[in-house]
Structure formats: structure tokens, C-alpha cells
């Protein structure tokens, strides 16, 4: 009998600061994943270029389709972190945690940070809810599953 992959339903996912402070209104998150760079180490006389692994880009995190709430503590914290260039950790007390189900989350690894690079945008539509979004860069460690 074939084994099937676990299905991760968005109904059990969320974004929090630490384990308990939910980012209210968050409708979608994405993580671009790791990109490992290569370095050309070819020398004279080779017919096919030779490469070695270089450093890796930890990726970009995007929180999109967030219902804008100017009174939400977590949204205000994220906006402040962009404005003041605060490096966010992955700790369970105040770090940015991206939950994949009701018990496990992705966070930046030990010694790493998430540098929030974008926040404060507000999109409003006459026939819809106001939305905002946030974006950050993973730095110094890879995202890990806890």
C-alpha cells in the first residue's frame, strides 16, 4: 500500500509573535525557500565550467491578504519593526512563528533573524475589506520546523 503525504489544512495554520500573540487577520503566508549560490572555480583548459557551492540565501517571508487592523498589537509591532529596523528572532517568546498545523511551526533557526523589509501598506476597496501586507528576509540561519 502506498504512503500518502500529510495534508496541511489552512484551517489549522496561523502566524504569531511568540507562541500566543496571533497576527490578526492574516490570510496567507509564503516562504520562498533557500537558494544555494554557486561559485565558478573553472580554470584554464576546462571544456565545461566547474562550480562549487557558495553561501545560501535563506529566502523571503511574505504575509499577504492580511485584514488591516490599526488596533492590532501584533500588526503594529510588525510595522514598528520595519520602521525601526528591528531584527526578529525565531524564539517562542516574541519571534515570528508560521504555524503549519495546531502543534508545529516554522521559525528562523538559532542565531538567525528575520529582517522585516516591508510593512505599512494599506489596500482599500470600496466593495471590500482593507488589507495590508508584510515582507521579511531570512538572515543568518535557515527556517526550521519546531
N, C-alpha and C positions, 0 to 999 in steps of 0.2 A: 504494500500500500504506500502511495506517495505521501510525503510530508508536505504540508502547506505552510506558507509564511503566515506569521501572525498579522492580523488585520488591525490597524491602528485607527480607531474612530475619532474624529474631531470632537465628538460629544464629550470625551474624557480629557481633552487637551486644554491647556491654558498657558498663560505667561504670567510669571510672578517676579516680584523683587523679594528675595529670600523665599522661604517655603510658604509664607502666609499672606503676603500683600499682593493681591491679584491686580494686574493691569486691567482695569475695567474696560469693556467694550472691544477688546482685541478680537478680531475676526479671522486673522490669518497671520502665520509667521512662516518664514523660509530661511534656510541656511544654505549658502551657495556651495559649501563643502571646501575641501582642501585642494589646492593646486600646487603640485610639486614642480619647481622650476628645474631646468636642466642647464648645464654649463658645457659649452663646446670645448673639448680638450683635444681636438684633432691636431695632428702635426703634419709637417711636410711629407708628401709622398703617399698619404692615405687616399684611397679612391672613394670611400664612404665616410662621412663625418662620424666622429666618435663623441659621445656625450657621457657625462656623469651627473648624478643628482646634485642639485643645489638646495638652497633653503626653500621652505614651503610658505605659501600664503594661506593663513588659517581660514580665510573666507569672509563673507559678509552676511550679517543677520539683518533681516527686514521684518518689521512688524507693520502690516498694512491692513487696510479695511478696519481701522480702529475707530469705534464711535467716539467722537470728540466730546470730552467731559472736562471743562476747565476747572471743576472742583475735585477731580480725582487725584488723590495724593500720589499714586504711582505714576500717572501721566505727567504730573507736574515735576516729579523727581526726574523722570527721563528728560524732560525739556530743560530742566536746570543743569543736568549732567552734560547736555550738549553745549549749553551756553557757557558753562564754567570749565569745560574740558576735563570732566571727572572721569577717571579710568575705573570702569566697573569690574569687579572680580566675579568669580563663579561661586562664592561661598553661599551657604544655605541661610545665612542671616540677612544679607542685603543684596546679594548678587542677582544677576539676570538669569532666570531659570525658564527654560522652554520645555514644558511638560509634554510627554508623548503619550502618556496614559495616566491613570489616577495615582500611580506609585513611582514612576521613573521620569527623570528629566535630563535634558542636555544642558550643560553649563561649560564655561571655559575652564580648562584644566589648571592645576596648581601652578602659580607663578605667572599665569596669563591674565589678560584683561580684555574687556570689550570697550573699544573707544567709540562712543556714540558720535556719529558724524553728521546726522541729520535729524531734526525734530522741530516741531512747532508749526508745521504746515497744516492748514485747515482747508478742506474742500467742502463747500456747501452747495446744495442744490435745492431749488425751490420745491421740488417734489420728493426730497429725500432727507436722510439724516446727515448731519455734519460729520465728516470723517477726518482723521489725522493719521500720521504715519511716523515711524522712527526707523533709523538705519544705523548700524554699527559695524565696526571692523574687528575681527578676532585677531588678537596680538599676543605673541609670546608663548602660546600653548594651543593645542588643538581642543576642539569641543569634545567633551567626554559624556558618557551616559552614566548616570548615577541612579 
